[in-house]
């Protein structure tokens, strides 16, 4: 196997692994011999992911809620106990909200967005970083969004949360880069995973309109996003730090 894609004896935590990017990333890393701790609030989905892996013996699943600090602590403890190390952490779990203009956003929507999309990343890093400091190395990949780099009409709370993810990423990169811990974020444009199954985005007409707004005139396939994640996590990618990488078909080039 090409050393740039060889994850043998590496251990990764992936949150939001029951479907979407998380499931595809689990499959991609597993086939490259990575040891995995897979987390999601959806136990059935986690079991389905496990059944799809080429080498399920290299993975363990944990049903947990990233909005709860204790769950992040538990995932790191499991990784260290089962595999003896934590080399990578992919803080992928996230939720969207129904499309609503800024003056229509509710306290409940903001609470949900920040509980999962922000606390899930912040608490994840809180426990992932000490394990990586002890090992003297590590790579954290947070899943933000193109909405974390700019505005997105009728998605204000999601935008705020994903901007927070970008900010947390850059802050950790500055704080821990000197200790050989890289912290980066991927910022995908709309990609048809379950996160788009919310009111206002859950129909083909809307998705076709979004696609027309890109230079490539299509939405990104989830596997395309995961391919970039693999490249970012590559053992050969040792100097990228504090970056928020847009994978958007050229939208940010307009």
Buried (B, 14 or more C-beta within 10 A) or exposed (E): EEEEBBBEEBBBBBBBBBBBBBBBBBBBBBBBBBBBBBBBBBEEBBEEBBEEBEEBEBBBBBBBBBBBBEBBBBBBBBBBEEBEBBBBBBBBBBBBBEBBEEEEBEEEBBEBBBBBBBBBBBBBBBBBBEBBBEBEBBBBBBBBBBBBBEEBEBBBBBBBBBBBBBBBBBEBBEEBBEEBBBBBBBBBBBBBBBBBEBEBBEEEEBBEEBBEEBEEEEBBEBEEBBBBBBBBBBBEBEEBBBBBBBBBBEBEEE
